[in-house]
Amino acid sequence: MEKEIPETSIDVTCPDCGAVRREANFDSTQESADRTAFKAIYSKSELRPDRKDIRLLTLLAGTFNDEIQCQLHTVSLNYDPPFTALSYCWGDAKSRGNITVNGHQVSVTESLEVALRYMRHQEEHLQVWADAICINQSNRAEKSVQVAMMGDIYAQASLVWIWLGKPADNSNVAMDFIRSATEINLDDPNFGVTPVVWLAVKTLFLRQWFQRLWVIQEALLSRKATLNCGFEAADFQCVVRIKELQTEYLTVPRDPRLAPLRSSLTSAFDMLLLNWDRLRGSISKGHISIKEVIDCTGQAKCSMQVDKIYGIMNICNTQDRQNIQIDYERCTRCLVLKVAKYNFRKFEMYGPLSVLQTHQVNKDLLLPSWVPDYVKYDYENHFVVPTSSEECVPFRAAAHNAAWVSLGLAEFLDMTWFLESCVPAQNLEVLREHVGLQNVTRVIFPQISSLNSIGLVLEDEGIDDTLILPGLIVDVVSSVHPAPDIALYTGPDMEIDAKTKQNRREDMAAECRKWRNHIRSALPASKNPYHTLSGREEAFWRTIIADRDLIWRGPFTAEEFASRFEALLGNGDRANEPSQISLGFRGIFKRFSGFATPPSGF
């Protein structure tokens, strides 16, 4: 009998643009016997979305080396069934292992097979939810519904069991240290960290689980989560505490006994871990927006481009989930456009351009210039996204608003006339009710001042690649310099890590020196709205920090930043203070992030 050969790809039509694309066929990764077995298994466990049905895997008890035996059955989340949700990385699709489900032997990824082996109990059966088995991955309609329910699945699980993999690279040492994290006090003179221990922790943080996107929602939404490596386990809150300890050390330089902590823990979880409790609280209140989640998950990876959006939707508030619904028929470009337009319209009052702004280059998709490539792997966190109206404060590049006033416009301090002429009366009334008359300009004015919120038009659905906006010609751009781009080092070698950071600082300083030399020599004095050379240079460094006081390792004022900036450029009394050189530029990144720290590698 001739062996059945499945199609390696199938045609998929986008419901938005009608474009037809070829995509990998999930069934093509399975042997014929596996496909037949899975069809038989799923045919007896149909899901009803109206009942919030999911499938659970009963992992039968057995010793470590026993064959893995499971029973797949359907339950409703409406009845709050007890189960353990597995959080893991699928791993290499070519590395396979066998398990038995409902009497059928099926092939699964080795990563899943090993995880089930380690989590199995010897005497009691265990109810498990594992996406690769519990969702029919070849059924796009079912997959769209079940993926949209994953937030409820991980939130209702009795335990989220996080699987890092088999023990290796001193992982037992790392897990011991992580378990002790909640009891560590950096001020205790008897406490110290050896390079061996910290290297083990750094290496553990480099495991694939910490780099993936899907697992972020799985951990954030959990009631309780444990980290598992081999047979070693630790409460996930200990992982959060590890990152807090390192930040405490970096914020206030400590005793040499803690010196290994200077070497960063690099993962896609960096910004999340530092704000873990705040984020969990905001999620429970429904306050997290899609633009905030995108901003902090740019470094996380996933196999399918659309999952850069779909993989975070369950963290987002109800309004966002209703407007950006999961649909695996939709093409990636239409999804990205949909998110950009949604952000544009949702945050129009606070300044729509601010939620579209990035400094990305080499976008992977053929997108309009004004649309951020939300699905691009973004190792530098390029998205410049204010997380709330409180993040929007009046911007001015020069002291006393000299340049603005020279254009014949009113000073920033009193822009009521400007608001009343540009903002619909009903919108102003709503603002006055919620924030008070005195605060209206502080909430809305930053965008009004740069003319970002006046008369912006998004073309109709048929030609929505075009964004039309009026403006005021203030000046002409004479040159543009790309930001320095030395990739972050993510390996465990502390010496290479330190050298890479130094190179990044030196490159940034060199570019800033070029920038300042340009404004000193290439710009004509007759066209200087700041009146003096010193005024123009002051505008230069104030622009970098948006003329705001900084809180990183501070607080310190905008004026105090000037000396730190000079130190970065190798000038002034503090030029030989390397620790101070990094302070100012770390603060820069705080201005463009909704979180408490800049990228850890800078």
Secondary structure, 3 states (H helix, E strand, C coil): CCCCCCCCEEEEECCCCCCEEEEECHHHHCCHHHHHHHHHHHHCCCCCHHHCEEEEEEECCCCCCCCCEEEEEEEEHHHCCCCEEEECCCCCCCCEEEEEECCEEEEEEHHHHHHHHHHCCCCCCEEEECHHHHCCCCCHHHHHHHHHCHHHHHHHCCEEEEEEECCCCCHHHHHHHHHCHHHCCCCCCCCCCCHHHHHHHHHHHCCHHHHECHHHHHHHCCCCEEEEECCEEEEHHHHHHHHHHHHHHHHCCCCHHHHHHHCCCCCCCHHHHHCHHHHHHHHHCCCCCHHHHHHHCCCCECCCCCHHHHCCHHHCCHHHHHHCCCCCCCCHHHHHHHHHHHHHHHCHHHCHHHHHCECCCCCCCCCCCCCCCCCCCCCCCCECCCCCHHHCCCCCCCHHHHHHHHCCCCCCCCCHHHHHHHCCHHHHHHHHHHHCHHHHHHHHHHHHHCCCCCCCEECCHHHCCCEECCCCCCCCCCCCCCCCCCCCCCCCCHHHHHHHHHHHHHHHHHHHHHHHHHHHHCCCHHHCCCCCHHHHHHHHHHHHCCCCCECCCCCECHHHHHHHHHHHCCCCCCCCCHHHHHHHHHHHHHCCCCCCCCCCCC
